[in-house]
Structure formats: structure tokens, C-alpha cells
Amino acid sequence: FPVTIKGVKFTIVADANGYTKASRMVVFASQSNQSIRIPLFNENTPPSGVSSKESSISNVQSGGITANQTISTGGQKAENASLVLQAGTQLSDIDSKPVLGNVTVAMQHYDNRGATRSFLPTSGIAANPVDINGKALANPFDLPYLAGFVSVVISNDQGQIVKNLSKPILLTVELNASSKNIVTGKQ
């Protein structure tokens, strides 16, 4: 007789001294074989085309972040990214539960130089693509041409990953000046 499962959801936190921290929410909705790849790199010698910054926010309470927080990947390469979290921003996870306590913001900026694709969080694959209205697209697809990419993962010491912010963020992404539009061929 047929067996039905509801799926399983869990978080993997990979945190090794001197390497980038990675926190990933994993959802298996079927009994088929699964595989997960979590790229890590040495914080002092990131791959060509990657800059990284990990920052801590202490003691986040239910009222949210107490002061503006600015995180920048600056200093490791020509182009970088910066993020501003506003004071009062409340953090919640995928189940709308508050994310409290000591929080880590792990941010990486990837430019279009070097072998950065293999270090992208999903290896350059849009695994769960949605359109501008949030409607699911048919299948995963490859992202062959990237001018730049930023990964930001916010998590706490209990392994909760932030999926919702109560206030907008300000994210600035610098692009390689020699990048070309793949349609027009212009810089």
C-alpha cells in the first residue's frame, strides 16, 4: 500500500574557526535521494572574486535591533557590498517565530571574476524560482551570466535563520566596471 510523508525540515549550521559560517534551512518534501552542498572558504584567503564579512549583533530582543547596523564586505577586493539593518527591525524565521539572542550576519559579495560560481550558495542554480508576483516558475534554471551576487544569511546561536525582516534593508552592491550587458554587449 502507498506510504505518504509530510516531509522534514531542519537547519544545518557549518561553523569552523577561520572559515565562513554557513546556515542552511533544508526541506525534504519527498523520499527521493537528496544531496546538499555547502561551500565554505577561508575568511583570510577567499577565492578570487569573493569578499566576505561576518558580523555579530548581541542580545536581540523582541523589540528588534536596538541600533542601526552597517555591515560591509570591503577591503578584500575592488567591488564590495554593504548592508544597513535599521534600528527597531524585528527578525523572524520561516515559521514567523522571533529570532532572538546573539545574531550573526554572514555576507558574501561575488563579482564576475574568477571561479566564483562554484561558491555561490546554490552553485549558480535558481532552485526555487518565482516570478515578480511570487508565483513559482516551472523548473530550476542555471544562472550563466552574473554581473554580481550577494548572499546574506542572518541566524542566531540556536540555529534559527531569519526569513523575514519587519523593516526594509538598504543593500548596496558594487559591480565590476568591465561587466557587459549580455543583451546589448555594452558596459
N, C-alpha and C positions, 0 to 999 in steps of 0.2 A: 504494500500500500504506500501511497505517497507520503513523504515527510516534508513538513513546512517549517521553515525557520524565520524568525523575525529579524535576524541579523545581529551583529555585535558591533559595539562602538567602544574604542579605547584610545588612549593617548600614549605616544612614545616620546620620551624625553631623552635625548642623547646629549650628554654634557661631560666633556673631557677637558681637563685643565690644558689651556693653551690652544684649544680648538673652538670653532664656532659652536654655539649651542643650537640645537635643533629640537623643536617641539612640533609634533605632527599628530593631528586627530586622524584616526583611521576608522573607516566604516566598511565592514564587510556585509553586504546585503544578500550574498548567496553562498552556497557551499563550494563554489568553484575554487580552483587554485588561485592564490593571491601572491603578489610579491610587492615589497616596499623597498624603495631606495632612498636613503637619507644621506646626501652628500655633506661631508664636513671638511673643513680645511684649516690649516694652521693660521691663527689670527695674525702672527707676525710676518708670515710669508704667504699671503693669499695668492691664488692663481692670477696670471696676467688678466687684466680687465675686470677685477673684482676688488671692491673696497668693503670693509665691514666694520660695524660698531655694535658693541653690546653695552647697554646702559641699564642701571638699576633704579627703580623708584621704590623707596622704602615705605612700608606701612600704609598702603592704600586702604582707605576706609569706605564705608557705604556712601559717603558724601562725594566720593571721587578723588581725583588727583588734586592735591592742595595748592600746587603752584604750576605755572606753565613749565613744560619740559621740552627742551630742544635737544635733539639727537642728530648728529651729523656723521657721515662716513668719511669726512675729509681727511686729507693728509697722505693717503696711500697711493693715489693716482690723480690724473688731471681732472676727471669728471667725478662728481660725487652726488650724494643725495642728502637732504635734511628733512626732518620731521618735527613738527611742533604739536604737542598734545596740550590742549587748553586746560587751565585750572578748572576744577569742577566736573571734568569729564568722568563719567561713570563707566566702568568696564563690565561687560557680561560675556558669558560663554555661549556656546551653541544652544544650550538649554535655557537661556535667559537668566541663568544664575549669576549673581555678582561675583566678580573676580577680585578678591581682596588680598591683603597682606603684601609681602615683598614681591614686586613685579619686575620682570626682565623684559626689555625691549631689544630684540635681536634684529638688526637691519643690515642688509647687503645691497650694494649697488653693482649692477653688472653692465658693462658697456659692450660694444660690439667688436672689441679686440680680443685676441687670444682665444682660448678654448673654454669660454665661459658657459656655453650651452650645457655641458655635462654637469655643471654645478648648479644650474637652475633648480629650484625646489621640485619641479616635475620633469626635469631633463628636457625642457623645451616643448612639452606636450600640454595643451589645454585639455585637461582630463574631464572637467565638468563644465563645458562652455555654456554660457547663457547669452541671450541677445540683450539689447538695450532695455527691454521691459522685464528682464529676469526670467524669460521663458527658456527652458532647456533647448539647446540645439541637438541635432540628431546624434552626432558622434564626436569623440575626441579628435583633435586635429593638431598637426605639427605647427610650430611657430618658427619657420625657417629664417625669417629676416627680423632681427631685433635691433633697434637703434639703442635701446637701453631697457633696463628692467630693474625694479626694486622689490625686494622681499622684506616684509615687516611681520614679525611674529612677536606677539606680546603674550606672556604667560606668567603664572605665579609659581611659587615653590611647591604647591600641591599638584601641579601638572595641568591646571585649567588653562585653556587657550582662549584668548579674547577673540570673539567673533563680532561683537557689537560695541560701538562707542556712542555715548549719549550726545556728544558734540562732534562737529566736523574737525578733521585734522588739516594741517597745512603741510603738504608734501611737495618739496622742490626736487626735481630730477634734472641733472645736467646731462647733455648728450654730447657725444664725440662730434666735434665740428666738421669732421670729414664724412659724417654719415650722409647717405643719399636716400632720397625718396625712391622706393623701388618702382613706383609707377611712372614718375616724371624723370627720374635719373638725376634730379637736381639736389644740390646740398641744401 
